[in-house]
């Protein structure tokens, strides 16, 4: 509910102020809300890059089972800084793993968390 309200509020703000509303929404939403509201916006080519970067940073606060698959998806984003955010999260979890092996590393981690 709170995320939907913030997203509706963001639509009414001037473009310069939307970034703050998006940042607030991306950091207070739960996993389902992030996937429902934030992720589609990150991929929206009409969204300015700086605002997409703020939304993508919200993935850091999610639980591992949601965060890691989203980071794999964001590695394919056209914006280099968004890919870098995702890559830095994955590199922190899997420092000895090359980027091509991240999908297997994530799958193993999520099925064998200890």
C-alpha positions, 0 to 999 in steps of 0.5 A: 500500500505504501509503495503504491502511494509513493509511486502515485505521488511520484507521478505527480511530481516534477521530474527533478523530485521524482528521484527522491520518491522513487528512492523512498519507494525502492527502499521501503518496499518488500520483495513482491512490491519491488518486483511488481513496481520497481523492476518494470520501471528500471527497465522502462527506457523512458525513465531517466537513467539516474532515476533507474539507477536509484531504483536498481539500488533498492535491490540491495535491501532485499532478501537473498532469494529475491536480491540475487536473481534480480541482480542476475537480471540486471546484469543484462540492463543496457545502462552500465551503472545499473549493471555495475550495481548488480555486478558489485552485489554478486561479486560480494557474494561470489568473489572467486566467481567469474561473471559467466558463472554467476547463474550457477553460483546463485542457484547453488547458494540458494539451494545450499545456503550454508 
